[in-house]
Amino acid sequence: MCGRYRLSRRKQIVEEYFDSVSDEPDWDPRYNIAPTQPVPVIRQNPQKPVRELSLMRWGLIPSWAKDSSGAASMINARAETASTKPAFADALKHRRCLIPADAFFEWKRTGKSKQPFCIQVNDGALFAFAGLWDRWKDHVALG
């Protein structure tokens, strides 16, 4: 997953697009979502055939972690190595989710500065990043 992304659609549109349900309040469009912020995710209910939309903190904190200090750096599980990394392996097997978005940002370095580029799919259509989630103490977080 990238380091910043956009979700400019309202909750109702996201719920309809991903055929999900939620008790979360509506949200305002967000154009610069960053790690450690609460973000909407979609998970499959383990007991019922229904997808649920809920908010989670972006930045995985493994259940066995002693503190949350590494959460901001654990935002990108790579498909090639996730199964071999202790922080991601169990979540990859048992706790997957979708992270709705309509654009993401990549940066090009030019000298000492960086230029952001907004990348969209099909003229800004909704899509989803693959995500992993875990519980840490009283918090639910994703990476």
Phi, psi and omega in degrees: 000153181283178180269344176212148177207177184233142170223095185263005179268149176286163182304314183301320180293318179296316178301314181295315183299318183262010179049056183234165178237158183201149171258002181291148175290161177298159179232163174274152175304143181234131188249358181207067183283130185238159176306149181080354177276155174288133181226149177285138176226158179240126179233153175278129175293129183289340181258339185230154178279066182217142174268138181241134177261130178214168178263138176224156177280130180279116181136105186291130171242108181302148183302332183271357182294143180281331177212176185264012187299332182268004186300317183294335180270347181259067182245357188220095175274120181273135183303325183291334187233354185303321183290343181258352180267126182304326182292332186250338191303310182292319178296324178297323179284323193236343188224078179257156179207173174248142179243104183294142179204165170231003173189162172219165184245140171233153183242143174248125180277130174230103184067236180264356181250166178236136178255120178281145175235129179269123183248125181243160175250132177045057178057037175092017178295154175295145172211184179220142168276149170283139181225162175235146178226161178207163175256137175226115185050246181261009185244151172245130183224160180228161180219000000 
